[in-house]
Amino acid sequence: MARTMWDSSVGKKTVMAVSGLIMLLYLVVHMIGNLKIYFGAGEFNHYAHWLRTVGEPFMHYEWTLWLIRIVLVVAVVSHATSAYQLSRRDIRARPTKYVHSRPRASYATRTMRWGGIILALFIVWHILDLTTGTVHSGGFQEGHPYQNVVDTFSTWYGNVIYIVAMLALGLHVRHGFWSAAQTLGVGSRTRDRVLKATANVLALLLTAGFIAVPVGVMTGVVS
């Protein structure tokens, strides 16, 4: 039954919707946590340490964090795989392009695929920069996320990469939330306006919230 569901287009769209909502929930929590940087190094570093001790003593050190990471990896892989396979099906169904693009298609809709690629590349860079320190500018300090964040956004390319990715995220969330609602059968004539407004507000808040961190470093508010 699971195989039949996965092989169908409806099944893949459902997987995309559910995995997308899981990632959206994580993004909201992650953004709120990131804004703690405005309360100073002590507060931000303490928050980062707390993430590793959540659930103790029942959960061992970092077990909860790794559980969250595993769920996110599964969600990202499922989302990307579903999107790729659905895209290939669309291409096979119509190998030649439409003479005229659909006029009602929004900019976010037309750029969902490119936005997904940009975000996938950003995730890799973000992990190598602030989690492993592999591509981090300056000296990466294990256990000092505040200093590492300031280092990253003290470089022009760190700001450009992050801000471009967050703009792509905003467009992705705006269209993705709406699509997920339609796939899961939440949409209706009476709810469509509310769902569209919610998608716009979520996209705006996430984009502004995430970009507030590099802006804080660039303006010297966070230093």
N, C-alpha and C positions, 0 to 999 in steps of 0.2 A: 504493500500500500504506500509506504514511504517512497519507494522507487518510482512508482507510478506518479505520485504527486510531484516528485522532483523533476521527472522527465517532461511534465506539462509546463506550458508557459505560465499558467495561473499559479502553479506551485512555485516556480522560480520567482515570480513577482511577489508572492507571499513571503518567501524567504528574504527577498530584498527589503520588503516593508518591515518585517519583524527585526531583522538585523540592523536596519537603518535606525529604528526607534531605540534599540539598545545603545547604539553609538551616540544617538542624540542625547539620551539620558546621561551618558558619561560626559559628553561635551558640556552640558549645563553644569554638572558638578565640578568638572575640571576648570571651567571658566571662573566659577565662584572661588575655588581654591587659589587660582592664579592671582586674583585680585587682592589676596592677602599680602601680596608683595608691597602694597601701599602702606602697610602697618609696620614695616621695618624688617630687618634681617632676622631678628630673633623670632618674631611671629611667624614669618614665612618658613624658616628652617625648622621650627618646632612643628609646624603643620606637616612638612615633608617627613619628619621623623614619626609623627603620629600615624601617617598612612602605613607605615611598616609595622606598627604595633597594634593595629585594629584587631579586635577579637581576642587579644591575650587576656588570661592565660589559656583559654580554650584552644585558640589558634596559636601556632608557633610564630616566631618573628618572621614577618614578610609573607606568611602563608596566605593571608587575606589579599594582599597586594598581588601576589602571583595568581591567585584565583581570578581576580578581576582582569589581569592581563590575559589569561587564557581565554576567558569569555570574550574579551575584545578581539583577540586574534581570530577566534572562530567566527565572530560577527563580521570582521573585516574581510576574511577569506570568503565566507559565504556570500557576502554582499558583492564583492568584486567578481566572483565566479558566476553568479547569477546574472550580473550586468553584462559580462562578456558574452555569455552564451545566448542571452536574449538579443544582444546586438548582432551576433552572428546569424541568428535566425531571421532577424529583420533584413539583413543583407541578402541572405539566400532567397527570402520571399520576394524581394524586389532588387535584383542585381543592378538595375539601371536607376540613376537618380531621377527624382521628380523634376519636371521641366521648371516648375515654379515652387519655391518653398512655401510652406503653409504660413499664411500671413498672421494667423492667430497664435503661432508658436512664440512664446516669450524668449527673451535672451537667455534666461536660465535654462529653459528646456533645450534650446539648441546647443548649449555648451555643457550639458550634464556629463557627457563622455570625457571631454577635455578637462573639466573640473575634477572628475574622478581620478584621472591620471595625475594631475597636478597635486591632488591631496595624497595620493599613494606615494609619490616621490617625496613629498614634504614629510610624511610620517617617517620614512626611512632616515631622512636628514635630521629630523627632530630627535629621534632616538639616538643616532650617532653623535649628536651634538650635546644633549643635556642628560642623557641616561648613561651612555657608555663613555662619553667624552672623546670619542675617536676623532671627530672633526672639529672639536671645540676650539675656539679662538683663545689664545692665551693658555694659562695653566688650569686644567680642570681640577676642581677641588671636590673630592668625594665627600658627601654629607654636608655640603654647603651650597644648596641649590640657589639661594639668593645671589651669591657672588657669581655663580655660573650664568644665571640669567642676565645679570648686569653685563658680564663679559660679552655674551652673545649679541646683545642689543647695543653694544658700544661700537659695533662694526656696521658699516653701511650695508654690506651684503646680507648680514643677519636680519636686519630690519626689512630689506626688500623681499627676501625669501618668505619671511613670516607674514608680512602684510599682504603680499600677493596670494599666499595660500589661504589666509583668513577671508579675503574677498571672495575667493573661489568657494570657500566653505559656506559663506553666506548665501551665495546663489544656489549651491547644492542643497542646503537645508530648506531654502524657500520652496524649491520645486519638489524636493524629496519628501518633505512632510505632507504636502498636498497629495502627491502620488500614493504615498503609503496609506493615507486616509481613504482614498478611493479604492485601493486594492483590498483593504480590510473591510470594506463595506460600510465605513462610517459616514461617508458623504451622502448628502441628500439636498434637495432644493432649499430646505430651511436651514441646513447646517453649512452649506457651501460658503456663505459669506463669512461666517465665524471661523471656519477652517482656513480660509485664505488669509484672513486678518491675523490669525494665530501664527501661520507660517511666516508672514511678513515680520511680525513682532519678534518671533524666535530668531529669525535670520539676522535681523537688525541688532538685537541684544547680544547674540553670540559674536557677531563680527566686531561690534563696538567693544564688548568686554574683553575679547582676546587682544585686539589691537591696542587697547589701553595700556597694556604692559610695555611693549616697545616704545610707545609714545611717552610713557612715564620716564623711561630711561633716557630717551633722546632729549627730553625737556629738562632733565636734571631733578625731577621730582623724586625719582627712584635712583639712588646712587650708592 
